[in-house]
Amino acid sequence: MRMKSHFMGTLEVVGQITQLKEKEDWLILNIRTTTPAGWNLTAALTHEDIVTMIKLMLRPSNLRYVLFGFGKPSDKTRVPEY
C-alpha cells in the first residue's frame, strides 16, 4: 500500500491486515506494517467505503487476482510503482 501524508509526503508501506471489527457506525481496519517500520495503522471505513471496495474487487482484472492469486509478489517488501 502507498500512503500520502501532509507531514511525510508520499510513503510506501508494506504490511498486512491484522484485525477488522465493527465500532459504532464504522468498520475499523487495523494494519501492521513491516516496511519501512513496524507501525500499527488504523482506518475507519464507512458503509459507502465498503460498497466501493466490493465494487472495485468485482472488476474482472481484480477478481481474477482475488480468486486465483495471479501475480502474487515473490518479494512482498517491494511495492510496485502505480
C-alpha positions in Angstrom: 0.0 0.0 0.0 1.1 3.6 -0.6 0.1 6.4 1.6 0.3 10.1 1.1 0.6 12.3 4.1 0.8 16.1 4.5 3.5 15.5 7.1 5.6 12.8 5.5 4.9 13.2 1.7 4.5 10.1 -0.3 5.4 7.0 1.7 5.3 3.4 0.6 4.5 1.0 3.4 4.2 -2.8 3.4 2.0 -4.6 5.9 -0.9 -6.9 6.5 -4.4 -6.6 7.8 -4.4 -7.8 11.4 -8.0 -7.0 12.5 -11.3 -6.0 11.2 -14.0 -5.0 13.7 -17.2 -3.0 14.0 -17.3 0.0 16.2 -20.4 2.2 16.3 -21.1 3.2 12.6 -17.6 2.3 11.4 -15.7 -0.8 10.3 -12.3 -0.5 11.9 -9.4 -1.9 9.9 -6.0 -2.4 11.6 -2.9 -2.9 9.6 0.5 -3.9 11.0 3.3 -2.5 8.7 6.7 -4.2 8.3 8.4 -1.8 5.9 9.8 0.8 6.5 8.9 0.5 10.1 6.7 -1.6 12.4 3.6 0.7 12.8 0.0 -0.1 13.7 -2.3 1.8 11.3 -6.0 2.2 11.8 -8.5 3.1 9.2 -12.2 3.8 9.8 -14.4 2.6 6.9 -18.0 3.7 6.3 -20.6 1.6 4.6 -20.0 3.5 1.4 -16.3 2.8 1.5 -17.0 -1.0 1.8 -19.5 -1.0 -1.0 -16.9 0.9 -3.2 -14.2 -1.7 -2.2 -16.5 -4.6 -3.1 -17.4 -3.0 -6.5 -13.7 -2.5 -7.2 -12.9 -6.1 -6.2 -15.6 -7.4 -8.6 -13.9 -5.8 -11.7 -12.7 -8.7 -13.9 -9.0 -7.8 -13.6 -9.2 -7.5 -9.8 -11.5 -10.5 -9.3 -9.0 -12.8 -11.1 -6.3 -11.8 -8.6 -8.7 -12.1 -5.6 -9.9 -15.6 -6.6 -6.7 -17.2 -8.0 -3.9 -15.0 -6.8 -2.3 -14.4 -10.2 0.6 -12.1 -9.8 1.3 -12.8 -6.2 4.5 -10.8 -5.4 7.5 -13.0 -4.6 9.2 -10.1 -2.8 6.5 -8.7 -0.5 8.8 -5.9 0.6 9.0 -4.4 -2.9 5.9 -2.3 -3.7 5.4 -1.6 -7.4 5.0 2.0 -8.7 1.5 3.0 -9.6 
